[in-house]
C-alpha cells in the first residue's frame, strides 16, 4: 500500500498464470471477504519446547507467548476473513509457519490500513503485517505527500514482492490501458496505498484541463463495491488482490484487469526501530521457513509464486 504511511504492491512481471490458482484457493472462502469487524483473528501457534528459534525473541514476548499483529483484514488473498470468521490468507499462513519456529502465536488484530504504523508506534501492536510495501519513506518516517518527517520510521523484514494493477468493470472503459488513460476519469482506491499515491502523481501530469478524480476508501472491499455499482471508471490495488477480485467477484463477471503491473516492490513486516531483537528474530524465522519448504507451500497454495523471495531482507525497499 501507500508510500506515505503504509503501502501494498505485487511483482511487475506478468502473473496472469497465477490468477487461476488464487481463484481456486479463494473461491471456497470468499463469503467472509471484507469483514472489517474487530480483531479476534487468526492464531498461529508453536510449541515452545520444540521451537528452535525461541531464544532469539525478546524475553517479554517469550513470556507472553504472543506477537500482536496489526493488519487490515480485508485484503484477499493476502489477509481476510473466511465464512467462519477466521483470519486466513498469505500473511496468516506465513505467520503460522514462523510461529512454529519461534514458539509463539501471531495474533492478528484488525485495523484500517492507514492506522497501522500509528498503532505500532503506540505499542498497540508488536508488528504490522498487512501487505505493506517497504519504502524509504516508511523506513525514515517521511510523509510522501508533504516530504516532511512525521515519525521515527520503522524497520521492515521483507518477505514477498508485489506490483500494482488497474481493473475496470468487465466490458467497460476499454480505452483505459495505462495510468495516463485515467485523465478525465474517476478511480477508486484504498486510502493510504500506493494506488492512491500513483493516482495523485498521475493527476498532476494530466493536461488539457483534465484531471483524475480520486475516491479513497478505508478498505479495498469498499472500493470494489463502488466500482461494481458503476460509481467509478476504474479501480487499483496490488496485483494479487486485483486478480483475486477479477476471478471471484460475480463469478468472474464483474471486473477485468487492464494494462501492465507497475511499481514492483517488497512487502515487509514492520517493526519499531528500537526493537531490533524482534526484527532479527523475525528474519531468522522467515529464513528458516524458506529453507524448510514451508514458505514455498504457502506461496503455491495461494497461487502467487512469482512474488516469492529466496531469503528475507531487512529494509530492502527503495
C-alpha positions in Angstrom: 0.0 0.0 0.0 0.9 3.6 0.2 4.2 5.4 0.0 3.3 7.9 2.8 2.4 5.9 5.9 1.6 2.4 4.7 1.6 0.7 1.3 0.9 -2.5 -0.6 2.1 -3.9 -4.0 2.9 -7.2 -6.3 5.6 -8.1 -8.9 5.9 -6.2 -12.2 6.3 -9.4 -14.2 3.2 -11.0 -15.7 1.3 -13.1 -13.2 -1.8 -14.0 -15.1 -0.9 -17.7 -14.9 -1.1 -17.5 -11.2 -4.5 -15.9 -11.1 -6.4 -19.2 -11.6 -4.7 -20.7 -8.5 -5.6 -17.7 -6.5 -9.2 -18.1 -7.5 -9.3 -21.8 -6.7 -7.9 -21.2 -3.3 -10.1 -18.2 -2.6 -13.4 -19.3 -4.1 -14.0 -21.7 -1.2 -13.7 -18.9 1.4 -14.9 -15.8 -0.4 -18.1 -15.4 1.6 -16.2 -13.8 4.5 -14.0 -11.4 2.5 -14.1 -7.8 3.6 -15.3 -8.4 7.1 -13.8 -5.4 9.0 -15.3 -6.2 12.3 -12.8 -6.0 15.2 -9.8 -8.1 16.0 -10.1 -11.7 17.2 -8.1 -13.0 14.3 -6.0 -15.9 13.3 -3.7 -17.5 15.7 -0.5 -19.2 14.7 0.9 -21.2 17.5 4.1 -23.3 18.1 5.3 -25.4 20.9 7.8 -23.5 22.9 9.7 -26.7 23.7 10.0 -27.6 20.1 10.7 -24.1 18.7 14.3 -23.9 17.5 14.4 -20.1 17.4 12.6 -19.2 20.6 15.7 -17.8 22.3 16.1 -15.2 19.7 12.9 -13.4 20.8 12.8 -10.6 23.4 12.1 -12.1 26.8 8.9 -10.1 27.2 7.4 -11.7 24.1 8.7 -15.1 25.1 6.9 -14.7 28.4 3.6 -13.7 26.8 3.9 -16.3 24.0 2.1 -13.9 21.7 3.1 -11.4 18.9 0.3 -8.9 18.3 0.0 -8.2 14.6 -1.7 -5.1 13.3 -3.4 -5.9 9.9 -6.1 -4.7 7.6 -8.0 -8.0 7.4 -10.0 -7.2 4.2 -7.4 -7.7 1.5 -8.0 -11.1 0.0 -6.0 -13.2 -0.7 -3.3 -11.6 1.5 -5.4 -11.5 4.7 -9.2 -11.7 5.0 -12.0 -13.5 6.9 -13.3 -16.7 5.7 -17.0 -17.7 6.0 -16.4 -18.9 9.6 -14.8 -15.6 10.6 -11.3 -17.0 10.8 -8.5 -14.8 9.5 -6.9 -16.5 6.5 -4.6 -15.7 3.6 -0.9 -15.5 2.7 0.2 -13.4 5.7 -1.6 -15.5 8.4 -0.2 -18.7 6.8 3.3 -17.4 6.8 2.9 -16.1 10.3 1.8 -19.6 11.4 4.9 -21.2 10.0 7.1 -18.5 11.6 5.3 -19.0 14.9 6.3 -22.7 15.0 9.9 -21.6 14.6 9.7 -19.0 17.4 7.3 -20.8 19.8 4.7 -18.1 19.8 1.3 -17.3 18.5 0.9 -14.5 15.9 -2.4 -12.8 17.0 -3.9 -10.8 14.1 -5.8 -7.7 15.2 -7.9 -5.8 12.6 -7.4 -2.1 11.8 -7.6 0.3 8.9 -4.5 0.2 6.8 -3.5 3.8 7.2 -3.6 3.5 11.0 -1.2 0.5 11.3 2.0 2.4 11.7 0.5 4.6 14.3 -0.7 1.5 16.2 2.8 0.2 16.0 4.2 3.4 17.3 1.8 3.5 20.2 2.7 -0.2 21.1 -0.8 -1.4 20.4 0.9 -3.9 18.0 4.3 -5.6 18.2 4.4 -5.7 14.4 2.3 -4.7 11.3 1.9 -7.4 8.7 -0.6 -6.4 6.0 0.8 -6.5 2.5 2.7 -3.3 3.5 5.3 -2.1 1.0 8.7 -1.5 2.3 9.7 2.1 1.2 12.4 4.5 2.2 9.8 7.0 3.3 8.3 4.5 5.7 11.7 3.5 7.0 12.5 7.1 7.7 9.1 8.3 8.9 8.5 10.6 6.0 5.1 11.6 4.7 5.4 11.1 0.9 2.8 13.7 0.2 4.5 16.6 2.1 8.1 15.3 2.3 8.0 16.1 6.0 9.1 13.8 8.8 6.1 12.6 10.8 7.6 9.9 13.0 10.7 7.9 13.8 10.0 5.4 11.0 10.1 1.6 11.1 12.3 -1.3 10.1 11.0 -4.0 7.7 11.6 -7.7 7.3 10.8 -8.3 3.6 9.0 -11.5 2.6 7.4 -11.0 -0.8 7.4 -8.9 -3.9 4.4 -7.2 -5.5 3.2 -4.6 -8.0 0.1 -2.5 -8.7 -2.7 -3.2 -11.2 -5.7 -1.3 -12.7 -9.0 -3.0 -13.2 -12.4 -1.9 -14.6 -15.9 -3.2 -14.9 -15.9 -6.1 -17.3 -16.5 -4.9 -20.9 -16.5 -1.2 -20.0 -13.9 1.6 -20.2 -11.9 -0.4 -22.7 -9.9 2.8 -23.5 -8.2 2.5 -20.1 -4.9 0.7 -20.6 -2.3 2.7 -18.6 -2.3 5.3 -15.8 -2.2 8.1 -18.3 -5.5 6.9 -19.7 -7.1 7.8 -16.4 -7.0 11.6 -17.0 -10.6 12.8 -17.2 -11.8 9.6 -15.4 -12.7 8.6 -11.8 -10.7 5.9 -9.9 -11.5 4.2 -6.6 -8.6 3.1 -4.3 -7.9 2.2 -0.7 -6.8 5.1 1.4 -3.1 5.3 2.2 -2.0 2.9 -0.5 0.5 3.0 -3.4 -2.5 3.0 -5.7 -3.7 6.3 -4.2 -0.1 7.7 -4.5 0.1 6.7 -8.1 -3.3 8.3 -8.9 -2.3 11.5 -7.3 1.0 11.6 -9.1 -0.6 10.9 -12.5 -3.3 13.5 -11.9 -0.5 16.2 -11.7 0.6 15.1 -15.2 -2.9 15.5 -16.9 -3.2 18.2 -19.5 -6.0 20.0 -21.4 -7.9 20.9 -18.2 -8.4 17.2 -17.3 -7.6 15.6 -14.0 -8.2 12.3 -12.3 -11.0 12.2 -9.7 -9.8 10.0 -6.8 -12.2 8.5 -4.3 -10.4 6.7 -1.5 -12.0 4.3 1.0 -11.0 2.7 4.3 -10.6 -0.7 2.7 -10.4 -2.3 -0.7 -13.7 -4.1 -0.4 -15.5 -0.7 -0.3 -13.6 0.5 -3.4 -14.6 -2.7 -5.2 -18.3 -2.2 -4.2 -18.2 1.3 -5.6 -16.8 0.3 -8.9 -19.1 -2.7 -9.2 -22.1 -0.4 -8.8 -20.8 1.9 -11.7 -19.7 4.7 -9.4 -16.2 5.0 -11.0 -14.4 4.2 -14.2 -11.6 2.1 -12.7 -10.1 0.7 -9.5 -6.5 -0.1 -8.5 -4.8 -2.3 -5.9 -2.0 -4.8 -5.6 -1.9 -7.4 -8.3 -2.8 -10.4 -6.1 -5.8 -8.5 -4.8 -6.9 -7.2 -8.1 -6.5 -10.6 -9.7 -8.5 -12.3 -6.9 -11.3 -9.8 -7.3 -11.4 -10.3 -11.1 -11.6 -14.0 -10.8 -14.1 -14.3 -7.9 -16.3 -11.2 -7.9 -19.6 -12.1 -9.5 -18.3 -15.4 -10.6 -15.6 -13.7 -12.6 -18.2 -11.4 -14.4 -17.7 -8.1 -12.6 -14.2 -6.9 -13.4 -11.3 -7.2 -15.8 -7.6 -6.5 -15.4 -6.2 -3.8 -17.8 -2.6 -2.9 -18.7 0.6 -4.0 -17.0 1.6 -4.1 -13.4 3.8 -1.2 -12.1 5.8 -0.3 -9.0 7.1 -3.7 -8.1 8.4 -3.6 -4.5 8.8 -5.7 -1.4 6.2 -6.4 1.2 7.6 -6.1 4.7 6.7 -6.9 8.3 7.0 -3.6 10.0 8.8 -3.4 13.4 9.6 -0.4 15.6 13.1 1.0 15.1 14.1 0.3 18.7 13.0 -3.3 18.6 15.9 -4.8 16.7 15.9 -8.1 18.6 12.4 -8.8 17.5 13.2 -7.7 13.9 16.2 -10.1 13.8 14.2 -12.9 15.3 11.5 -12.5 12.6 14.2 -12.5 9.9 15.7 -15.7 11.3 12.2 -17.3 11.4 11.4 -16.3 7.9 14.7 -17.6 6.6 14.1 -20.9 8.4 10.6 -21.4 6.8 12.1 -20.6 3.4 14.8 -23.2 3.9 12.5 -25.9 5.2 10.0 -25.5 2.3 7.0 -24.2 4.4 7.3 -20.8 2.6 7.0 -22.4 -0.8 3.9 -24.4 0.3 2.2 -21.2 1.4 3.1 -19.3 -1.8 1.9 -22.2 -4.0 -1.3 -22.6 -2.0 -2.3 -19.0 -2.9 -1.0 -19.1 -6.5 1.5 -16.3 -6.1 4.7 -18.0 -6.9 6.0 -15.1 -9.0 6.2 -12.9 -5.9 8.3 -15.3 -3.9 11.7 -14.3 -2.4 14.8 -16.5 -1.9 15.7 -15.0 1.5 14.4 -12.5 4.0 15.8 -9.0 3.8 15.9 -6.0 6.2 14.9 -2.7 4.7 15.2 -3.7 1.1 12.7 -1.2 -0.1 13.9 1.8 -2.1 
